[in-house]
């Protein structure tokens, strides 16, 4: 899965297409792949716009994505009283 993801990121860079990423309990792995691919391309080509859609992670993870300039989309879970409470924080 990581190999396929890495290749998709490269393709998005080369075609200048945005990435819509569905990350579930793989925050560190996702960032590692993006950082590795970005390093491979150096300054030649930047990462495209990135949307982390259906986000259900931790506040710290969201803040790191935002710091990097990524966009975040929230799942409908955010509207559920108890399950969505951590996302609303």
ABEGO torsion letter per residue (X at the ends): XAAAAAAAAAAAAAAGBBBBBBBBGAAAAAAAAAAAAAAAAEAABBBBBBBBBGBABBAAAAAAAAAAGBBBBBBAAAABAAAAAAAAX
